[in-house]
């Protein structure tokens, strides 16, 4: 795939730069973005003063006494800006025909092979060295075909592949300039023939610059890279490679044990930190590994799939494709971890925080101009239950525990943007998620959580759960039928009212019945919870249906005595 042309764009210190763009007074001062007790990023003035990413806030303030702290725990504004930048770049590169992949909130991979090929095949317009690259009817730019834009690693040997990279360097510069013009944010870029190389080389001259890596220099450049800087080479690889290649003491060997057999071991953040700390002064480069072991050895150490992958990476072979990101996410998930969570009150508090964030993200990611454009069908709750720590080699190693998940239909009231995120979150937690959690722990005498995850999934372009009342609406072309007289009203009085007044009264009646139904559901839920807690109900398998249809149990209507599924009960009682 060496004929590919890949551009990697990376927004410089994104959170901090965004804050400076909306508050220019920050530009000339060292400042950092805080989430909880950690510095998640900072501007370059702060970095020059000794502040580091992922540093404790107390340590950052010690390093820079004049450090200004900006709270970044609510990332909605960053997420919105990131989405707008992605859409901007995607539109410039062809819209639905583009190949732009998001990586987090601040990085984009762009496969521009087809655009560059088309540009070259059409015969570049312009006289002499000055050419014009036409993206569409509205967007084009001129470039000097004899000069590379930005920095270069390796020489331009004049091949077709090199010419394509040269043209792509000007396209990258245009995209970066367009982002700055539209959003007042600088970015860095990498241009090469694969995602791996484009990402690595993009970090060479940050911030606000770009670098092109030509094929002739691929291996020489790669050989100098430390393995820990390569995406995908994580703890499982490093614990073996460090032990095989690095000189280390017996104390280090016992602190970071070589566990080649335990590929599915649960790894804690502490263990990862210990490993990197133990070998932080031992650079392990691609060249050291590539020149020492063969492919068969790597396969013996890591298995066929992972060993072959690492061998290819060591030799600059990365065939992973740029997968175009959707305009809308397939799911939205939020989670939080903690040391302990043992009571329903604690669960309720955590769920409120998470669900407020979740709904805020839904509002930002699934709406346009105040209208919903995607509708998740399900809400999923995934708690992780703590298990006892284990002792290995005399070291107490905390275990993450097991995660379990349950899903239910997402209530329609979540889409009511006239109500605040907090209001909708409390309604969703109290009416749906917390009752689901209670059922998940029913029968457990004691439980302790260290993580909660809440997600919405199964996105639809239209609301798929049509209400009962929609079946009573006349089909297109049919004549409206008179609205039926509400219970308790004289037929002659009702018939004398005009249609507008009838519809107004029906809406008022519907709202009153919705309130009544909501109170009834809440009352029944309390009764059910009390009964379960007192162990006075039937066994769980009798009270609750199977997992596949656990949420389809019914509620008996007090008016007609029919058993109606819970998801339809509210609308059922609102019918005349």
Secondary structure, DSSP 8 states (H G I E B T S, - for coil): -TT--EEEEEETTHHHHHHHHH-GGGTTS-EEEEETTEEEEE-HHHHHTT--TTEEHHHHHHH-TT-EEEE-S--HHHHHHHHHHHHHHHHHTTGGG--EEEETTTEEEEE-HHHHHHHHHT--BSSTTEEEEE-SSS-EEEEETTS-SSEEES-----HHHHHHHHHHHHHHHHHHHHHHHHS--EEEEEESSHHHHHHHHTTT-SS-EEEE-GGGHHHHHHTSBGGGSTT--HHHHHHHHHHHS---HHHHHHS---TT-TT----HHHHHHHHHHTTT---BHHHHHTT--HHHHHHHH-HHHHHHHHHHHTT----------SS-S-EEEEEE-S---SHHHHHHHHHHHHHHHHHHHHHHSEETTEE--EEEEEEEEEEE----EEETTEEE----EEEEEEEE--GGGG-TTS-HHHHHHHHIIIIIHHHHHHHSTT-S---EEEEEEEEEEEESS-----GGGGGS--TT---------TTS-HHHHHHS-HHHHHHHHHHHHHHHHHHHHHHHHHHHHHHHHHHHTT-S--HHHHS--GGGTT--EEE-TTT--EEEHHHHHHHHT--
